[in-house]
Amino acid sequence: MAPGQPLLALVGPTASGKTEAAIELALGSGAEIVSVDSMLVYRGMDVGTAKPTPAQRDRVPHHLIDLAEPSESFSVARYQALGRAALTDVGARGHRALLAGGSGLYFRALVDALEFPGTDATIRDELEAEASALGAAALYRRLAETDPAAAAKIEPGNVRRTVRALEVAAITGRAFSSYAGAWGRYPADRVRAAGVRVAPEALRARIGVRVLAMVEGGLLEEVRGLVEGGFGGWLTSTQAIGYAEFAAHLRGRLTLDEAVERTVSRTRQLARRQMAWFRRDPRIRWFEAGEAGALEVLDDVGAYLAGAEGPS
């Protein structure tokens, strides 16, 4: 990104056709695609994440894909560091970066000056043991005394969030609430973002078709290979939509039809959460699409990202 130029972005819910549209936009503008998707970082999880195919990645350079093994712990802080390096690399070649994906957290990690404190398993284990021994209320009182601003935003019975706030303070020496400042700010000069909003019934239908296409494309075989490699005792990747359900099917806990049905249901829930996240960002200019998804509004999105005004 040249000095003074905003990042370009195409965002929206899963199954809205962002991948295909981003490729066409990048080809037309000479941009390189930077993924803002929390599941595309895992190697070997291709079919169930709708990862861009090798042929698509041959057409346009893609970044921040296949960064980790599914058995690895992968944090947003690590993504942010790798993403900033990728943006620098793209800019050094004189190209624009086009952020594309559906993870609002990863989007903001690259666009905005968010800070993500690290973790310390030993400290966290000690705090969790203390919560078990003394009760959640005792731990919450400590947080309220040392960081009332953080405590005010956490339910007293939420042990996980209370532990995290105290863990960050112990690791960094800073109050957990001190990291929250950038979250409510949306600097307009950082990004020019187009969002694809697909009509609800059309998106529901697209999700159903997409999951069936994944099954036909080898999702069960992909999950079988992962299970045979140890999938199930792993971390975040274990809960990936489709993978958890099809792993349960292979273990005899769900029928194939149940695995498909639950995958469709979880994907639709994900789409709603993604839209709820993105709607909070006033910088995103929305484009309404129907059954054809993002390709239906490709010309308008392209014109907007090139500098023209578009619908809100």
KEMIMI-126208 format. One record per residue (C-alpha): x, y, z; chain. Coordinates in nm, 2 decimals. Layout:
<rs>
     east    north       up   kette
        X        Y        Z       A
...
</rs>
This chain:
<rs>
     east    north       up   kette
     0.00     0.00     0.00       A
     0.15     0.33    -0.10       A
     0.16     0.60     0.16       A
    -0.17     0.77     0.20       A
    -0.36     0.50     0.01       A
    -0.63     0.31     0.20       A
    -0.65    -0.06     0.20       A
    -0.92    -0.21    -0.03       A
    -1.16    -0.47     0.10       A
    -1.44    -0.70     0.00       A
    -1.63    -0.84     0.29       A
    -1.95    -1.02     0.37       A
    -2.10    -1.34     0.50       A
    -2.00    -1.69     0.41       A
    -2.13    -1.82     0.08       A
    -2.19    -1.48    -0.06       A
    -1.95    -1.53    -0.35       A
    -1.66    -1.32    -0.22       A
    -1.39    -1.56    -0.35       A
    -1.49    -1.55    -0.71       A
    -1.57    -1.18    -0.70       A
    -1.24    -1.09    -0.54       A
    -1.05    -1.28    -0.80       A
    -1.22    -1.09    -1.08       A
    -1.17    -0.76    -0.90       A
    -0.80    -0.83    -0.85       A
    -0.75    -0.93    -1.21       A
    -0.91    -0.61    -1.32       A
    -0.70    -0.39    -1.10       A
    -0.37    -0.57    -1.06       A
    -0.42    -0.63    -0.69       A
    -0.31    -0.92    -0.48       A
    -0.56    -1.09    -0.25       A
    -0.50    -1.09     0.13       A
    -0.73    -1.34     0.30       A
    -0.93    -1.23     0.61       A
    -1.06    -1.57     0.70       A
    -0.98    -1.74     1.03       A
    -1.01    -2.10     0.89       A
    -0.81    -2.06     0.56       A
    -0.50    -2.04     0.77       A
    -0.50    -2.42     0.82       A
    -0.33    -2.65     0.58       A
    -0.52    -2.96     0.46       A
    -0.86    -2.81     0.54       A
    -0.95    -2.71     0.19       A
    -1.29    -2.85     0.08       A
    -1.48    -2.76     0.40       A
    -1.34    -2.41     0.42       A
    -1.41    -2.34     0.05       A
    -1.04    -2.24     0.02       A
    -0.94    -2.09    -0.31       A
    -0.83    -2.37    -0.54       A
    -0.48    -2.40    -0.68       A
    -0.61    -2.28    -1.02       A
    -0.76    -1.97    -0.86       A
    -0.44    -1.90    -0.67       A
    -0.25    -1.94    -0.99       A
    -0.46    -1.66    -1.15       A
    -0.41    -1.41    -0.86       A
    -0.16    -1.42    -0.58       A
    -0.32    -1.50    -0.24       A
    -0.17    -1.43     0.10       A
    -0.24    -1.56     0.46       A
    -0.36    -1.90     0.34       A
    -0.20    -2.23     0.47       A
    -0.01    -2.08     0.75       A
    -0.04    -2.35     1.01       A
    -0.11    -2.72     1.07       A
    -0.46    -2.80     1.20       A
    -0.29    -2.93     1.52       A
    -0.13    -2.59     1.59       A
    -0.26    -2.31     1.81       A
    -0.31    -2.01     1.59       A
    -0.40    -1.68     1.73       A
    -0.52    -1.35     1.59       A
    -0.20    -1.19     1.72       A
     0.00    -1.42     1.50       A
    -0.23    -1.35     1.21       A
    -0.19    -0.98     1.26       A
     0.19    -1.00     1.25       A
     0.20    -1.22     0.94       A
    -0.07    -1.00     0.78       A
     0.12    -0.68     0.83       A
     0.43    -0.84     0.68       A
     0.22    -0.95     0.38       A
     0.08    -0.60     0.32       A
     0.44    -0.46     0.34       A
     0.55    -0.72     0.09       A
     0.26    -0.65    -0.15       A
     0.33    -0.28    -0.13       A
     0.70    -0.32    -0.19       A
     0.62    -0.48    -0.53       A
     0.41    -0.17    -0.62       A
     0.07    -0.36    -0.60       A
    -0.25    -0.29    -0.41       A
    -0.38    -0.54    -0.15       A
    -0.74    -0.64    -0.17       A
    -0.86    -0.78     0.17       A
    -1.12    -1.05     0.11       A
    -1.31    -1.27     0.36       A
    -1.57    -1.30     0.63       A
    -1.38    -1.28     0.96       A
    -1.46    -0.94     1.11       A
    -1.19    -0.98     1.38       A
    -0.92    -1.06     1.13       A
    -1.04    -0.78     0.91       A
    -1.00    -0.53     1.19       A
    -0.67    -0.68     1.30       A
    -0.52    -0.57     0.97       A
    -0.71    -0.25     0.91       A
    -0.69    -0.09     1.26       A
    -0.44    -0.04     1.53       A
    -0.58    -0.32     1.76       A
    -0.36    -0.48     2.02       A
    -0.38    -0.84     2.11       A
    -0.21    -0.93     2.44       A
    -0.04    -1.27     2.45       A
    -0.13    -1.56     2.67       A
     0.05    -1.75     2.95       A
    -0.08    -2.10     3.01       A
     0.08    -2.12     3.36       A
    -0.08    -1.80     3.48       A
    -0.42    -1.90     3.33       A
    -0.41    -2.24     3.49       A
    -0.33    -2.08     3.83       A
    -0.62    -1.83     3.79       A
    -0.86    -2.11     3.69       A
    -0.76    -2.32     3.99       A
    -0.81    -2.02     4.21       A
    -1.16    -1.97     4.06       A
    -1.24    -2.33     4.13       A
    -1.11    -2.31     4.49       A
    -1.25    -1.97     4.59       A
    -1.54    -1.92     4.35       A
    -1.60    -1.69     4.06       A
    -1.71    -1.41     4.28       A
    -1.38    -1.38     4.46       A
    -1.19    -1.36     4.13       A
    -1.44    -1.10     4.00       A
    -1.40    -0.89     4.31       A
    -1.02    -0.88     4.25       A
    -1.08    -0.76     3.89       A
    -1.33    -0.50     4.01       A
    -1.07    -0.36     4.25       A
    -0.78    -0.35     4.01       A
    -0.96    -0.27     3.68       A
    -1.32    -0.15     3.73       A
    -1.35    -0.05     3.37       A
    -1.30    -0.41     3.26       A
    -1.51    -0.55     3.53       A
    -1.80    -0.32     3.43       A
    -1.81    -0.50     3.09       A
    -1.79    -0.86     3.22       A
    -2.07    -1.05     3.39       A
    -1.97    -1.15     3.74       A
    -2.03    -1.52     3.67       A
    -1.82    -1.52     3.35       A
    -1.51    -1.70     3.48       A
    -1.35    -1.73     3.14       A
    -1.35    -1.35     3.07       A
    -1.26    -1.26     3.42       A
    -0.96    -1.50     3.41       A
    -0.85    -1.35     3.07       A
    -0.86    -1.00     3.21       A
    -0.65    -1.09     3.51       A
    -0.42    -1.30     3.29       A
    -0.35    -1.01     3.06       A
    -0.28    -0.77     3.36       A
    -0.04    -1.03     3.51       A
     0.15    -1.08     3.18       A
     0.17    -0.72     3.06       A
     0.15    -0.51     3.37       A
    -0.13    -0.31     3.20       A
    -0.50    -0.31     3.28       A
    -0.70    -0.52     3.05       A
    -0.93    -0.23     2.98       A
    -0.64    -0.03     2.84       A
    -0.64    -0.24     2.53       A
    -1.00    -0.15     2.44       A
    -0.95     0.20     2.32       A
    -0.91     0.13     1.95       A
    -1.21    -0.11     1.93       A
    -1.46     0.17     1.92       A
    -1.28     0.38     1.66       A
    -1.31     0.33     1.29       A
    -1.06     0.56     1.11       A
    -1.21     0.63     0.77       A
    -0.87     0.68     0.60       A
    -0.75     0.33     0.67       A
    -0.98     0.13     0.43       A
    -1.22     0.15     0.15       A
    -1.44    -0.14     0.20       A
    -1.73    -0.29     0.00       A
    -1.97    -0.53     0.17       A
    -2.19    -0.78    -0.01       A
    -2.53    -0.83     0.15       A
    -2.72    -1.12     0.00       A
    -3.10    -1.13     0.05       A
    -3.17    -1.37     0.34       A
    -3.36    -1.64     0.16       A
    -3.11    -1.63    -0.13       A
    -2.82    -1.67     0.12       A
    -2.99    -1.96     0.30       A
    -3.03    -2.13    -0.04       A
    -2.67    -2.06    -0.14       A
    -2.54    -2.21     0.19       A
    -2.74    -2.53     0.14       A
    -2.61    -2.57    -0.22       A
    -2.26    -2.49    -0.10       A
    -2.26    -2.76     0.17       A
    -2.39    -3.02    -0.07       A
    -2.12    -2.92    -0.32       A
    -1.86    -2.97    -0.05       A
    -1.99    -3.32     0.02       A
    -1.97    -3.40    -0.35       A
    -1.63    -3.24    -0.36       A
    -1.48    -3.48    -0.11       A
    -1.54    -3.32     0.24       A
    -1.60    -3.66     0.40       A
    -1.27    -3.80     0.26       A
    -1.09    -3.48     0.37       A
    -1.22    -3.52     0.72       A
    -1.14    -3.89     0.73       A
    -0.77    -3.81     0.65       A
    -0.76    -3.55     0.93       A
    -0.92    -3.79     1.18       A
    -0.67    -4.06     1.10       A
    -0.40    -3.80     1.16       A
    -0.52    -3.71     1.51       A
    -0.81    -3.46     1.44       A
    -1.02    -3.44     1.75       A
    -0.76    -3.37     2.01       A
    -0.66    -3.05     1.83       A
    -0.74    -2.69     1.91       A
    -0.95    -2.43     1.72       A
    -0.95    -2.62     1.40       A
    -1.14    -2.91     1.56       A
    -1.45    -2.68     1.59       A
    -1.45    -2.57     1.23       A
    -1.79    -2.59     1.07       A
    -1.83    -2.91     0.88       A
    -1.52    -3.07     1.02       A
    -1.67    -3.13     1.37       A
    -1.99    -3.27     1.23       A
    -1.83    -3.50     0.98       A
    -1.58    -3.62     1.23       A
    -1.87    -3.70     1.46       A
    -2.03    -3.89     1.17       A
    -1.71    -4.10     1.12       A
    -1.71    -4.18     1.49       A
    -2.07    -4.31     1.46       A
    -2.23    -4.02     1.65       A
    -2.42    -3.87     1.36       A
    -2.57    -4.01     1.05       A
    -2.44    -3.85     0.72       A
    -2.77    -3.67     0.68       A
    -2.75    -3.53     1.03       A
    -2.39    -3.42     0.97       A
    -2.50    -3.23     0.66       A
    -2.80    -3.08     0.83       A
    -2.60    -2.95     1.12       A
    -2.33    -2.82     0.90       A
    -2.59    -2.62     0.70       A
    -2.74    -2.49     1.03       A
    -2.41    -2.38     1.18       A
    -2.31    -2.22     0.85       A
    -2.63    -2.01     0.85       A
    -2.57    -1.91     1.21       A
    -2.22    -1.81     1.12       A
    -2.35    -1.59     0.84       A
    -2.57    -1.41     1.08       A
    -2.29    -1.35     1.33       A
    -2.06    -1.22     1.05       A
    -2.32    -0.97     0.93       A
    -2.38    -0.86     1.29       A
    -2.01    -0.79     1.32       A
    -1.97    -0.61     0.99       A
    -2.28    -0.39     1.04       A
    -2.10    -0.22     1.33       A
    -1.84    -0.08     1.10       A
    -1.96     0.24     0.94       A
    -1.68     0.24     0.68       A
    -1.83    -0.05     0.49       A
    -2.04     0.05     0.18       A
    -2.30    -0.22     0.12       A
    -2.41    -0.37    -0.21       A
    -2.73    -0.57    -0.23       A
    -2.71    -0.90    -0.41       A
    -2.95    -1.19    -0.49       A
    -2.91    -1.55    -0.59       A
    -2.60    -1.48    -0.80       A
    -2.42    -1.34    -0.49       A
    -2.12    -1.10    -0.52       A
    -2.08    -1.15    -0.89       A
    -2.42    -0.99    -0.94       A
    -2.28    -0.66    -0.81       A
    -1.93    -0.69    -0.94       A
    -1.93    -0.39    -1.16       A
    -2.07    -0.16    -0.89       A
    -1.82    -0.29    -0.63       A
    -1.53    -0.25    -0.87       A
    -1.63     0.11    -0.94       A
    -1.66     0.19    -0.57       A
    -1.33     0.04    -0.48       A
    -1.17     0.23    -0.77       A
    -1.30     0.56    -0.62       A
    -1.66     0.61    -0.73       A
    -1.93     0.65    -0.47       A
    -2.18     0.37    -0.43       A
    -2.48     0.28    -0.23       A
    -2.46     0.28     0.15       A
</rs>
